[in-house]
Amino acid sequence: MSGHAAQVKEHMEVVGSDGKHVGTVDHMDGDRIKLTKKDDPDGSGQHHHFIPASSIAGVEGNQVKLSMPADQAKAKATNPGMGR
């Protein structure tokens, strides 16, 4: 698991390497960030999506910064097979 994963807390904002919003942390689920349903990347508000902890570049303030742009992170989060 990423060394930064231990710093990830509920309700933190997840942003891509481009600074754009990806989602909001529900909680850590093993080696993945589980995003809240209400702020899910596919916009339906009906599903939890997951981002691998290995994608975390750092945690700063109330933000989890990823090592990829937001669009790429959203694509991986909405297609779970791609995120593993």
C-alpha positions in Angstrom: 0.0 0.0 0.0 1.2 3.5 -0.7 2.8 5.3 2.2 0.4 8.1 1.7 -2.7 5.9 2.2 -2.4 6.1 6.0 -3.0 9.9 5.7 -6.2 9.5 3.7 -9.3 10.4 5.8 -13.0 10.4 5.2 -14.4 13.4 3.3 -11.1 14.5 1.8 -11.2 15.8 -1.7 -9.5 13.7 -4.4 -7.9 15.7 -7.2 -5.9 14.7 -10.3 -2.3 15.8 -11.0 -3.9 18.6 -13.0 -5.7 19.9 -9.8 -9.2 19.0 -11.1 -11.8 17.3 -8.8 -12.1 13.5 -9.1 -14.3 12.7 -6.1 -14.6 12.7 -2.3 -13.2 10.0 0.0 -15.7 7.7 1.6 -12.9 5.6 3.2 -9.9 3.5 2.5 -10.9 0.0 1.5 -7.8 -2.2 1.7 -5.5 -0.9 -1.0 -8.1 1.4 -2.7 -9.7 4.7 -2.0 -13.5 4.2 -2.0 -15.2 7.4 -3.3 -18.6 8.6 -2.0 -21.7 7.7 -4.0 -23.0 11.3 -4.0 -19.8 12.6 -5.7 -19.0 9.6 -7.9 -17.1 10.1 -11.2 -19.8 8.8 -13.5 -22.2 11.4 -12.1 -25.0 9.0 -11.4 -24.8 9.3 -7.6 -25.7 5.6 -7.4 -22.3 3.8 -7.2 -19.2 3.7 -5.1 -16.0 3.9 -7.3 -12.5 2.9 -6.3 -9.0 4.3 -7.1 -5.9 2.3 -6.3 -3.8 3.6 -3.4 -0.8 3.2 -5.7 -2.2 6.3 -7.6 -1.7 8.6 -4.6 1.1 11.1 -5.3 0.6 12.8 -1.9 -1.7 14.2 0.7 -1.8 17.9 1.4 -4.2 19.6 3.7 -7.6 18.2 2.9 -6.7 16.9 -0.5 -5.5 13.6 -1.9 -3.4 14.3 -4.9 -3.2 11.6 -7.6 -0.3 10.9 -9.9 -2.6 11.1 -13.0 -4.9 13.8 -14.5 -8.5 13.8 -13.2 -9.9 12.5 -16.5 -7.7 9.4 -16.4 -8.4 8.8 -12.7 -12.2 9.0 -13.4 -11.9 6.6 -16.3 -10.1 4.1 -14.1 -12.5 4.6 -11.2 -15.6 4.1 -13.4 -14.1 1.0 -15.0 -13.0 -1.0 -12.0 -11.1 -3.6 -14.0 -8.7 -0.9 -15.3 -7.9 0.3 -11.8 -6.3 -3.0 -10.6 
